[in-house]
Amino acid sequence: MAVSNRIKRNISFLLTLLGCVIIISWIVTPILARSIDAKGWFEIFGACVITYNAYSSFATYNKRVKAGIEYGK
């Protein structure tokens, strides 16, 4: 069973939104608690990398869907 590019695009979009929410919460929480440390910055950096990968996938699948490619490349 093949999964269409439209479904992959939607999943990547949701992961991108979730990543943005996580990044914002991990930045705001330590600032409000006034306790930022190296581990917190490392977690934020990791979340940024994962979110960037999700956005990159979203952009790729979005181009394919707009080009009319339903399955594959």
DSSP file (Angstrom, degrees, kcal/mol; ACC not computed):
  #  RESIDUE AA STRUCTURE BP1 BP2  ACC     N-H-->O    O-->H-N    N-H-->O    O-->H-N    TCO  KAPPA ALPHA  PHI   PSI    X-CA   Y-CA   Z-CA
    1    1 A M              0   0    0      0, 0.0     2,-0.3     0, 0.0     0, 0.0   0.000 360.0 360.0 360.0 122.8    0.0    0.0    0.0
    2    2 A A        -     0   0    0     69,-0.0     2,-0.5     1,-0.0    69,-0.0  -0.673 360.0-137.3 -92.1 143.9    1.5    3.3   -1.1
    3    3 A V        -     0   0    0     -2,-0.3    69,-0.3     1,-0.0    -1,-0.0  -0.871  25.8-121.6-101.0 130.5    1.0    6.5    0.9
    4    4 A S     >  -     0   0    0     -2,-0.5     4,-2.0     1,-0.1    67,-0.2  -0.246  15.5-118.6 -72.1 158.7    0.3    9.6   -1.2
    5    5 A N  H  > S+     0   0    0     65,-2.8     4,-2.5     1,-0.2    60,-0.2   0.803 113.3  61.3 -64.8 -29.4    2.5   12.7   -1.2
    6    6 A R  H  > S+     0   0    0     64,-0.4     4,-2.2     2,-0.2    -1,-0.2   0.913 105.8  45.3 -64.6 -42.5   -0.5   14.7    0.1
    7    7 A I  H  > S+     0   0    0      2,-0.2     4,-2.3     1,-0.2    -2,-0.2   0.915 113.4  49.8 -67.2 -42.6   -0.7   12.5    3.3
    8    8 A K  H  X S+     0   0    0     -4,-2.0     4,-2.4     1,-0.2    -2,-0.2   0.892 110.4  51.4 -61.7 -39.4    3.1   12.7    3.8
    9    9 A R  H  X S+     0   0    0     -4,-2.5     4,-2.3     2,-0.2    -2,-0.2   0.923 110.0  48.6 -62.9 -44.6    2.9   16.5    3.3
   10   10 A N  H  X S+     0   0    0     -4,-2.2     4,-2.2     2,-0.2    -2,-0.2   0.894 112.0  48.6 -64.8 -40.1    0.1   16.8    5.9
   11   11 A I  H  X S+     0   0    0     -4,-2.3     4,-2.3     2,-0.2    -1,-0.2   0.916 111.6  49.6 -65.7 -42.7    2.0   14.7    8.4
   12   12 A S  H  X S+     0   0    0     -4,-2.4     4,-2.0     1,-0.2    46,-0.2   0.878 109.7  52.4 -63.1 -37.5    5.2   16.7    7.9
   13   13 A F  H  X S+     0   0    0     -4,-2.3     4,-2.4     2,-0.2    -1,-0.2   0.918 109.4  48.4 -64.6 -43.5    3.2   19.9    8.4
   14   14 A L  H  X S+     0   0    0     -4,-2.2     4,-2.6     1,-0.2    -2,-0.2   0.897 111.2  50.3 -63.9 -39.9    1.8   18.7   11.7
   15   15 A L  H  X S+     0   0    0     -4,-2.3     4,-2.3     2,-0.2    -1,-0.2   0.865 109.6  51.8 -65.6 -35.5    5.3   17.6   12.9
   16   16 A T  H  X S+     0   0    0     -4,-2.0     4,-2.2    38,-0.2    -2,-0.2   0.929 111.3  46.4 -65.7 -45.2    6.6   21.1   11.9
   17   17 A L  H  X S+     0   0    0     -4,-2.4     4,-2.2     2,-0.2    -2,-0.2   0.921 112.8  49.7 -62.4 -43.9    3.8   22.8   13.9
   18   18 A L  H  X S+     0   0    0     -4,-2.6     4,-2.3     1,-0.2    -1,-0.2   0.905 109.8  51.6 -61.6 -41.8    4.4   20.5   16.9
   19   19 A G  H  X S+     0   0    0     -4,-2.3     4,-2.6     1,-0.2    -1,-0.2   0.893 108.4  51.1 -61.9 -40.6    8.1   21.2   16.7
   20   20 A C  H  X S+     0   0    0     -4,-2.2     4,-2.4     2,-0.2    -1,-0.2   0.905 110.2  49.2 -64.3 -40.9    7.5   25.0   16.8
   21   21 A V  H  X S+     0   0    0     -4,-2.2     4,-2.4     2,-0.2    -2,-0.2   0.912 111.9  48.9 -64.2 -41.9    5.3   24.7   19.8
   22   22 A I  H  X S+     0   0    0     -4,-2.3     4,-2.5     2,-0.2    -2,-0.2   0.919 111.0  49.9 -63.9 -43.8    7.9   22.6   21.6
   23   23 A I  H  X S+     0   0    0     -4,-2.6     4,-1.4     1,-0.2    -2,-0.2   0.933 111.8  48.1 -61.2 -45.9   10.6   25.1   20.8
   24   24 A I  H  X S+     0   0    0     -4,-2.4     4,-2.8     1,-0.2     3,-0.3   0.920 113.0  47.6 -62.0 -43.5    8.6   28.0   22.0
   25   25 A S  H  X S+     0   0    0     -4,-2.4     4,-2.3     1,-0.2    -1,-0.2   0.883 110.7  51.2 -66.9 -36.5    7.7   26.2   25.3
   26   26 A W  H  < S+     0   0    0     -4,-2.5    -1,-0.2    -5,-0.2    -2,-0.2   0.715 115.0  43.8 -73.7 -19.2   11.3   25.2   25.9
   27   27 A I  H  X S+     0   0    0     -4,-1.4     4,-1.1    -3,-0.3    -2,-0.2   0.873 117.2  43.3 -86.3 -43.4   12.4   28.8   25.4
   28   28 A V  H  X S+     0   0    0     -4,-2.8     4,-2.5    -5,-0.2     5,-0.2   0.901 106.9  59.3 -71.8 -41.9    9.6   30.4   27.5
   29   29 A T  H  X S+     0   0    0     -4,-2.3     4,-2.0    -5,-0.2    -1,-0.2   0.921 108.4  42.1 -58.8 -50.1    9.6   28.0   30.4
   30   30 A P  H  >>S+     0   0    0      0, 0.0     5,-2.0     0, 0.0     4,-1.0   0.852 113.2  54.6 -67.0 -30.9   13.3   28.5   31.5
   31   31 A I  H  <5S+     0   0    0     -4,-1.1     3,-0.3     2,-0.2    -2,-0.2   0.927 110.8  44.7 -66.8 -42.7   13.0   32.3   30.9
   32   32 A L  H  <5S+     0   0    0     -4,-2.5    -1,-0.2     1,-0.2    -3,-0.2   0.862 117.7  44.3 -68.1 -34.6   10.0   32.5   33.2
   33   33 A A  H  <5S-     0   0    0     -4,-2.0    -1,-0.2    -5,-0.2    -2,-0.2   0.568 104.9-134.1 -83.6  -8.8   11.7   30.3   35.8
   34   34 A R  T  <5S+     0   0    0     -4,-1.0    -3,-0.2    -3,-0.3     2,-0.1   0.885  70.8 114.7  56.3  43.5   15.0   32.2   35.4
   35   35 A S      < +     0   0    0     -5,-2.0     2,-0.5    -6,-0.1    -4,-0.1  -0.538  32.4 161.1-143.1  73.2   17.0   29.0   35.1
   36   36 A I        +     0   0    0     -2,-0.1     2,-0.2    -6,-0.1    -9,-0.0  -0.815  12.9 169.0 -94.5 133.0   18.6   28.5   31.7
   37   37 A D     >  -     0   0    0     -2,-0.5     4,-1.7     1,-0.0     5,-0.2  -0.761  49.8 -91.8-132.9-179.4   21.5   26.0   31.6
   38   38 A A  H  > S+     0   0    0     -2,-0.2     4,-2.2     1,-0.2     5,-0.2   0.866 121.8  55.9 -65.4 -37.0   23.5   24.3   29.0
   39   39 A K  H  > S+     0   0    0      1,-0.2     4,-2.3     2,-0.2    -1,-0.2   0.897 105.7  52.3 -63.3 -39.4   21.2   21.2   28.9
   40   40 A G  H  > S+     0   0    0      1,-0.2     4,-2.2     2,-0.2    -1,-0.2   0.910 109.9  47.6 -62.4 -43.0   18.3   23.4   28.1
   41   41 A W  H  X S+     0   0    0     -4,-1.7     4,-2.5     1,-0.2    -1,-0.2   0.869 110.3  53.2 -66.7 -35.6   20.0   25.1   25.2
   42   42 A F  H  X S+     0   0    0     -4,-2.2     4,-2.4     2,-0.2    -2,-0.2   0.903 109.5  48.5 -64.9 -40.7   21.1   21.6   23.9
   43   43 A E  H  X S+     0   0    0     -4,-2.3     4,-2.3     2,-0.2    -2,-0.2   0.895 111.4  49.9 -65.6 -40.1   17.5   20.4   24.0
   44   44 A I  H  X S+     0   0    0     -4,-2.2     4,-2.2     2,-0.2    -2,-0.2   0.921 110.6  49.9 -63.9 -43.3   16.3   23.6   22.2
   45   45 A F  H  X S+     0   0    0     -4,-2.5     4,-2.2     1,-0.2    -2,-0.2   0.922 110.7  49.7 -61.2 -44.3   19.0   23.0   19.5
   46   46 A G  H  X S+     0   0    0     -4,-2.4     4,-2.3     1,-0.2    -1,-0.2   0.900 110.4  50.0 -61.5 -41.4   17.9   19.4   19.1
   47   47 A A  H  X S+     0   0    0     -4,-2.3     4,-2.5     1,-0.2    -1,-0.2   0.871 109.0  52.9 -65.2 -36.3   14.3   20.4   18.7
   48   48 A C  H  X S+     0   0    0     -4,-2.2     4,-2.4     2,-0.2    -2,-0.2   0.903 109.3  48.8 -64.7 -41.0   15.3   23.0   16.1
   49   49 A V  H  X S+     0   0    0     -4,-2.2     4,-2.1     2,-0.2    -2,-0.2   0.931 113.5  45.8 -64.8 -45.5   17.2   20.4   14.1
   50   50 A I  H  X S+     0   0    0     -4,-2.3     4,-2.1     1,-0.2    -2,-0.2   0.907 113.6  49.5 -64.7 -41.3   14.2   18.0   14.2
   51   51 A T  H  X S+     0   0    0     -4,-2.5     4,-2.5     1,-0.2    -1,-0.2   0.889 108.9  52.5 -65.5 -39.2   11.8   20.8   13.3
   52   52 A Y  H  X S+     0   0    0     -4,-2.4     4,-2.6     2,-0.2    -1,-0.2   0.911 108.9  50.2 -62.4 -41.5   14.0   21.9   10.4
   53   53 A N  H  X S+     0   0    0     -4,-2.1     4,-2.1     2,-0.2    -2,-0.2   0.903 110.8  49.2 -63.3 -40.5   14.0   18.3    9.0
   54   54 A A  H  X S+     0   0    0     -4,-2.1     4,-2.3     2,-0.2   -38,-0.2   0.906 112.4  48.2 -64.9 -40.6   10.2   18.1    9.3
   55   55 A Y  H  X S+     0   0    0     -4,-2.5     4,-2.7     2,-0.2    -2,-0.2   0.891 109.0  53.5 -66.5 -38.6    9.9   21.5    7.5
   56   56 A S  H  X S+     0   0    0     -4,-2.6     4,-2.1     2,-0.2    -1,-0.2   0.914 110.2  47.1 -61.9 -42.7   12.3   20.3    4.8
   57   57 A S  H  X S+     0   0    0     -4,-2.1     4,-2.7     2,-0.2     5,-0.3   0.911 111.2  52.4 -63.7 -42.2   10.1   17.2    4.2
   58   58 A F  H  X S+     0   0    0     -4,-2.3     4,-2.5   -46,-0.2    -2,-0.2   0.926 109.4  48.7 -59.2 -45.7    7.0   19.4    4.2
   59   59 A A  H  X S+     0   0    0     -4,-2.7     4,-2.0     2,-0.2    -1,-0.2   0.900 112.0  49.4 -63.1 -40.8    8.5   21.7    1.5
   60   60 A T  H  X S+     0   0    0     -4,-2.1     4,-1.9     1,-0.2    -2,-0.2   0.949 114.7  42.7 -63.3 -49.7    9.6   18.7   -0.6
   61   61 A Y  H  X S+     0   0    0     -4,-2.7     4,-2.5     1,-0.2    -2,-0.2   0.842 110.8  56.9 -68.1 -32.3    6.1   17.0   -0.5
   62   62 A N  H  X S+     0   0    0     -4,-2.5     4,-2.4    -5,-0.3    -1,-0.2   0.907 106.8  49.1 -64.4 -41.1    4.4   20.4   -1.0
   63   63 A K  H  X S+     0   0    0     -4,-2.0     4,-1.7     2,-0.2    -2,-0.2   0.908 111.9  49.3 -63.1 -41.5    6.3   20.9   -4.3
   64   64 A R  H  <>S+     0   0    0     -4,-1.9     5,-2.5     2,-0.2     4,-0.4   0.910 111.6  48.0 -65.2 -41.6    5.4   17.4   -5.4
   65   65 A V  H ><5S+     0   0    0     -4,-2.5     3,-1.3     1,-0.2    -2,-0.2   0.920 111.7  49.5 -66.1 -42.4    1.7   17.9   -4.6
   66   66 A K  H 3<5S+     0   0    0     -4,-2.4    -1,-0.2     1,-0.3    -2,-0.2   0.812 107.9  55.1 -66.1 -28.6    1.6   21.3   -6.4
   67   67 A A  T 3<5S-     0   0    0     -4,-1.7    -1,-0.3    -5,-0.2    -2,-0.2   0.526 120.0-111.8 -80.5  -5.0    3.3   19.6   -9.4
   68   68 A G  T < 5 +     0   0    0     -3,-1.3     2,-0.9    -4,-0.4    -3,-0.2   0.612  68.9 144.1  87.1  12.5    0.5   17.0   -9.5
   69   69 A I      < +     0   0    0     -5,-2.5    -1,-0.3    -6,-0.2   -64,-0.1  -0.766  21.7 177.8 -87.9 107.6    2.7   14.1   -8.5
   70   70 A E        +     0   0    0     -2,-0.9   -65,-2.8     1,-0.2   -64,-0.4   0.878  65.0  21.4 -81.2 -38.5    0.4   12.0   -6.4
   71   71 A Y  S    S-     0   0    0    -67,-0.2    -1,-0.2   -66,-0.1   -67,-0.1  -0.970 112.9  -9.2-130.8 145.6    2.8    9.1   -5.6
   72   72 A G              0   0    0     -2,-0.4    -3,-0.0   -69,-0.3   -67,-0.0  -0.283 360.0 360.0  74.7-154.8    6.6    8.8   -5.7
   73   73 A K              0   0    0     -2,-0.0    -1,-0.2    -9,-0.0    -4,-0.1   0.404 360.0 360.0 -99.8 360.0    9.0   11.4   -7.1
